[in-house]
């Protein structure tokens, strides 16, 4: 257990460092005037900056959020009440008792503090507003409980798929088992194991990912015999059967709770930073386009007039690096010469050799242009050859600069969360270290294509 504890602390510290780095950078932009001088942009990104601050505060408080979802009448509130050991949340025989999300604190052990979030049924009326509300709760949750009370319906299956796409670990809770004979319980459990994985081809759920409970057992008739021989019958309500669920949650939280907390904080930070980048790029699209065209013209002109092949290639590369840094400054994103060089290298290789072809063409045409320039004194017709090579090379160089600029825009938008302490980089680092016996391992498998 100490190994898990040390790893969790490492993950939590890495997540804190990542968020603090992001906030320090945006704080620098505000102080330097790059944000404050643009009130429109500052207003646009204010929600994301507040989200980053709130996420860091949540990390420091170490409170783990567990959200409960399911259709109406599945016993979501009853499950939480049973875990709490008290009927704090309202339950009843009518559908839709829970109208809005409600959270309560739960301290199942001395070392674990949890916020339990109850939610309305996913199939309630006012579908669009409820869907938005559900997405917001999912976004904030570190762990999800999905409550069913029998075989999964088509509506439940679709809801489960949506929750699986949220990139959050999930426990499937089979409630109201007291209403089913043991044989039916077993058959339903096997179906839930397969369907709960979220895809017919996915591996069945692990023991930690599906739990059977009776949160609010139905009253049963009990025969009572008195000493005087009288016999009567009374109705008694059995105690809730949620010990297995409580133990499962505690095992997960003790084994990987802080890693869950760190991962969710990083996912929120990644989404916030991506939104900031997107809003910045959208707002400054015309300015960026002007910069790209300016560099395109200057690079084409410089390459056309320069007679030395080697300087064509060197100057063109320097111009591309300067373009990338100019775009980074425009968007207010950190960029050193080393990072600009890495971006240029990535762009060269990801463009399928197009820009590498530009370098090759520049070298070949540059040699021809250099030869024509050297020999132009002996043969005036070589001036025409020089001009032809220069114009062709200028066109290729200009197209290359424009391609670099447009590719850099995409890279700066999508790659803003990468880097030594970027949110995406730390997410990848955490997922690469999870043990096969953890609930995070399934999340790693589901995110494998992305990371």
N, C-alpha and C positions, 0 to 999 in steps of 0.2 A: 504493500500500500504506500510505503514511503516513496517508491519510484514514481507512482502515479501522482503523489502530492507534489514532488519536486517538478515533474513535467508540467503539471497544472500551473504552478507558480511561474514557471518560465513562460508559458503561453500568455498568462495574464500580464506579466511585465512587458512582453513583446507587444501586446495589444495596446497597453498604456503608452509605450514609447511611440508607436505608430500614430496614435491619435494626437499625442502632444506635438509630434513633428508637424502633422497637418495643421493643427491649430496655430502653432508658432509661425508657420509660413503665411497663413491667411492673416494672422495678427500683424506680421511684418508688412504685408501688402496694404493693410488699412493704415498703419502708421506712416508708411512711405508715400501715401496718397494715391496709390494705384487703384484702390477700391473707393476710398472716400471722395476722390475727385470725380468719380462716376456714380452719382446717386442712383441712377437707374439700375446699374449692375449690382450695387450694394443692396438695393431693395429686393432684387430678384434672388440673390443668393443668401439673404438673411435667414430664411427657414433652414437651409442646409447647414449654415454656420451654427445656428442654435442647436440643431440636431447633433452636430459633432460635440458640442459642449455637454449636452445632456447625456450623450453616450459615454463620454469620459467620466462624468459624475456617477453614472450607473456602475461603471467598472470599479470605481473607488469605493462605492457602497457595498459591492459584492452581493447584492440581492439578485437571486435567480428568479426569473419570471416563467411561470408555467401556465399556459393558456389552455382552456378546455373548450373543445368544439364538438359539434354533433347536430343532428336534426332535433326537432322538437320531441318532447316526451321520451327522450332516451335516458334521462336521469343525470344530466350534467351537474346541476346544482346539488343534487343528492350525493353525488360522488365527492364533491368538494366538502360538503358538510360532514360526510363520514370521515374524510381525512382529518378535518379540523376537530372532530369529536364533539361538535355542537351544531345545532341548526341555525347557523348565522344567515345563510342565503335562503331566500324564499323558494319553496317548492309547492306543488299542488297538482290536482288531477287535470286541470285545464291546460291546453297548449299555450305556449308563449308566456309563461309566468315571468321569465327574465326578458326584459325589454331592451336593456342597454348593458354594455360590459360593466362589471363590478369586480373590484379586486379586494382581497383580504390577505393579511400577513399570516404566515404559518411558519412555525419554528419546530420542525420535526426532531431536531437534535440541537445540542449546544453549539455545534459548529456550522449549522446550516440555517440560513434565513431565506425564505421563499415568499414570493408574491403570487398567489393563485388568482387567476383571472377567469371569471365566469362570463359566458357570452350567450346571446340569443341563439335560437335555433337557426341553422343555415338555410332552412326552407321556409322561413317566416315571410310575411308580406313585406312590401317596400323593398323588393329585391336589390335594387341598385345601391341604395343608401346602406343597406345591411352588408352588401358585398364590400363596399368601401370601408365600412367599420371593421369587418372581419380582416381585411387586408392590413389595416393599421395595427390591429392586435397581433396578428401573425408576425408583422415586422418587428414588434417590440419583444416577442416571446423568445425565450432561450430553449424551451422544450414544449412540445404540444401533446396533449392528451385528446384522442379522438374517441368519443364514446358511442358505442352501438349497443343494441339490445337484442341481437339475433343476427340472422343472415343479412349481409349487406345488400341494401336496395340499390337500384341504378343511380338514384339521386345521391345516396351516400358515397357510392363509388366515385362519382364525378367530383364530389366535394373532397374526397380523400386524395384524388389525383391532383387537385389544385393545391392542397396542403403539402403534398410531396414536392411540388414544384417550388415551394417557398424556401427550400434549402435549410429546413429546420429538422432536427431529430424528432421522431414521433413515436408515441406509445399508443397502441390500439387497446382500448378498454372495453371488454365485453361485460356489460352490466345486466342486471336482472337474471342472473343465472339460476336464482331460486325458482323461476317460473318454468325451467326446463328439466326434464329427467336427465340423468347422467349420460345416457347414450346419445341424446340429442345435443347435450353440451359438447361432447367429444366431436361429433360430426360438424357442428357449427364452428368449433375451434379450428378444425383442420381447414375449413373453407376460409376462415378469417386469416389464417396463416398465409395462405396463397394470395388472396385478394388484397390483404392489407399491405402487401409489398408494393402495391401501386402499379404493377405491370405483370401480365401473365408469364413473361419470361424471366422475371426477377426471382431471386432466391426467396424462399419462405421466410417469414418473420422469425427472428431469434426469440428465445424465452424472455429476454428483457423487453421485447417490443410488443408483446401481447399479454394481457392480464385479464383474468376472469374475476368479477366482483358481484356482490349484491349490496348495493349502497343503501337501499331502503327496502329491505325484504318485506314481502306481503305478510300480513298477520295470519297466524295459523291457529286452528282450534285445538285446545289442549283439554284432555280429560282430567278432572280433579276429583280425587277420592278423599272423603272426610273420615275422621276416626269413628264417627257414629254410623258409618256405612253409607252415608249419602254420596251420590255421584252427580256432578254437574260439569258443564263444559264452559270454558272461557276462551276468549281470543287474546293471544299474546303476539307481540311483535318481536321477532328474533333480532339480535344485535347485527349491525352492518358487518359484512364480510369484505373488508378492504385491507386486511393486514398484508396480503401478498402485494397489492399495489403500493402500499406505503413502503414496504421493504424494497421493492423494485426501484422506486423513485430514490430512496436513500442510497441504495447501491450505486445508481447512476451518478448522483450528485457527489458522493464521496470519491468515486473513481474518476469522474471527468467533469464535474460541475463547473469548475473554474475554466476549464478548456471550452466548455459550451458557452460560458459567459464571454470569454475572449473572442471566440469565433463569431458569435452573433454581433458583438460590438464592431468587429472588423467588417462584417458584411454590411452593417448599417453605415459605417464610415466609407466603405467603398462606394456604396450607392449614393451617399451624399456628395462625395468628391466627384463622382461621375456626373451627377446632376449639375454641380457647379461648373464643371468643364463644358458641358453641353450648353448651358445657358450663356456662358461667356463666349463661346464660339458662335452661337446663334446671334448674339447681340453685336458682335464685332466682325460679322461675316464680310461686310463691304470693305472695312479697313484692311482685313487680312487679304482680300482679293487684290486690293490696290498694292499692298506690299509685295505680293507674289509677282504681279505683273511688272512692278518696278525692278525687282531683282532679275526677272526674266529678260527684260530689255537691256539692263546694264551688263548682264553676263553675256548675252548674245553679241552686244556691241564690243565688249572687251575682247572676246574670243575672236571676233571677226578682224579686229584691227591688229591683234598681236601676231607677229610672224614666227614666234618660237613655239614649237610643239609642246615641249615640256612645261613651259609657263602656261599654256592653254589649260592643260590638265590640272596643274597646281592651282591656278587662279580660279578655275571652275569649281574645284572642290572647296576652296576657301569661301567662294561666293555662296555655295549651297549651305555650308555650315553657318555663315552669317545670316542667311535667310531663315534657317531653323531657329536661331537664337532671337531674331527679330520677331518671329511669330510667338515664341515663348514669352518674350517681354510684353507683347501686345495682349496675350491672354493672361498675363500675371502668373505664369507657371515657372517654377525654379528650373534653371538650365545652365549647366557649366559647359565649357568647351568639350570636356570629356564625355558628358552625357549627349551633347549635340553630335559628337562623332559616333557614339553608339547608335543614335537614332538614324543617322545617315547610313551606317553600315546595315542596319536592319532594313531600311527602305531599299537599299541596293539589292539585297538578296530576296526580299519579299516581292519585288517587282518583276520577278521572273527573268532577271538579267537585262531588262530594258535599259536601265541606267548604266549597268556595266557595259552594255553595248555602246552607250553614249561615250563612255571613256575610251573604248577601243576605237570608235569612229573618230573621236577627237584626236587620238594619237596618230592614226593613219592619215586623216585629212590634214592634221597639223604638220606632219612630215612633208606632205605634198606641198602645203602652203609655204613651209620654210624653204623647201628646195626652190619653189617658184620665186620666192622673194630674193633668194641668194643669186639666182641666175638671171633675174629680170634685167640686169644691166647688160648682159651679153645678148639677150634675145627679148625684145619688147613684147613678143607674143606671150611670154611667160607671165606678164602682168595680168593678162586675161585669165590664165590658169590660176594665178594667186587669188584673183577676185572670185572666181567660181568656187574654189576650195573654201575661201573665207566665208562666202554666203552660205554654202552648204553646212559648214561647221557651225556657223552662228545659229542656223535654224535648229540643228540638233541640240546645241547647247541651250538655246532658249526653251525648247520643248522639255529638255531634261530638268531645267530649273523649275519650270511650271509643275512638272510631275513631282519633284521633290517637295515643293510647297504644298501641293494638295495632299500628298501622302503624309507630310509632317502634321497637317491639320488633323487627319484621322488618328495618327499616332498620339498626338498630344491630348486628344479627347479620350481615346480608349486607354492610353497608357499612363494616365495621370496617377493611377494608384499603384504603379509598379515602382521599383527602386528598392534600395536597401531596407527601408522601413515602410514601404508602401503597403497599404491595406491588403491588396491582392497578393503581394509577395509573402506577407506574414500568414495569410490564410493558407497559401500553398505550403508554407513551412509547417504549420500546425497539422494539416491533413496528412502530410508525409510522415508524421511521427506517431500517429494514433495506433493503438494496439488492435489486433483483430477481435479481441473480446469486448470491445467498447461499442456503444451505440453510435459513436462518431465514425466508426469504420464504414457503416452502411452509407453515411453521408458522404464519406470520401469516395465511395464507389459511384454514388449518384452524381457527384461533382467532378468525377474523373475526367470527363471530356473537356470540362471548362478549365480545370487546373492541371 
